[in-house]
Amino acid sequence: MEPDAELVGAFRRGGGGDKTVGGGLKVCWDTDRDRAVDTVHRLWATEQRQFFDACRSEVLPAIQDAGRAA
């Protein structure tokens, strides 16, 4: 998987300079779809939460009524 050119450009313009960038993707496969979904939620639930918290901390301060996200 290759990084998105627009995101890499924003990273570089935002101070990332010539740092190495990479793209990634997590995959979970099982013969049973529901079991695969349960595994994903069990293994990566905290990463989803950390991602949401990071986005919220960057985006919401610019919104007039940040209380709507609570």
N, C-alpha and C positions, 0 to 999 in steps of 0.2 A: 504494500500500500504506500502510495506517495502522499506527501503533505499537500494540502490545498495551497495553490500559488498565492491566492489573495491573503490567506491567513499567515503564510510565511512572510509575505511582504509587510503586513501589519506588524508582525513580531519584530522584523528587522527595523522598521521605521520607529517602533516603540522602544527601541533601546537594545534589541536582541543582537544587533550587529551581525557578525559572521559566526555566531554560535551555531553548532550543529542542530539541525531540526530533523524530526522523524515523524512518521505517521504510524498509527497502530490501531488495532481492532481486536477486541476480545470475542472469542467464539466458544460456544458451548454446544456440544452435540450429544444426543442420546437417542436411542431407538424409540423412546417415549417422550413426546413433546412436553407433557406436563412435568415430567421428572427433570428435563433439561431446564425448563423455566424455573422450577424450584431451586435447582442447583445454582443458576445465575443469581437469583435473589439472595441465596444464602452466601455465596462467595463474594459477590460484588456489591452488596447493598450499601456498605459504607462508602464506597467510591461514588455511587450515585448521589448520596447525601452530601459528600464533600464537594462534588461538582456543582450541585444546586446551591450550596452555601456560598461557594466562590462566586458564582454568577450573580447571586442575589446581592452580595456585598459590593460588587462593582456596578451593578445596574440600578439598584433601588435608590441609592443616594441622589441620583439625578432625577428621580420621579418626585413630583410634588407631594403626593399622598402615599408614602411608603407603607403606611399602615394597612393598605389593601392586601399586601402579600402575607401578612401575619396570619 
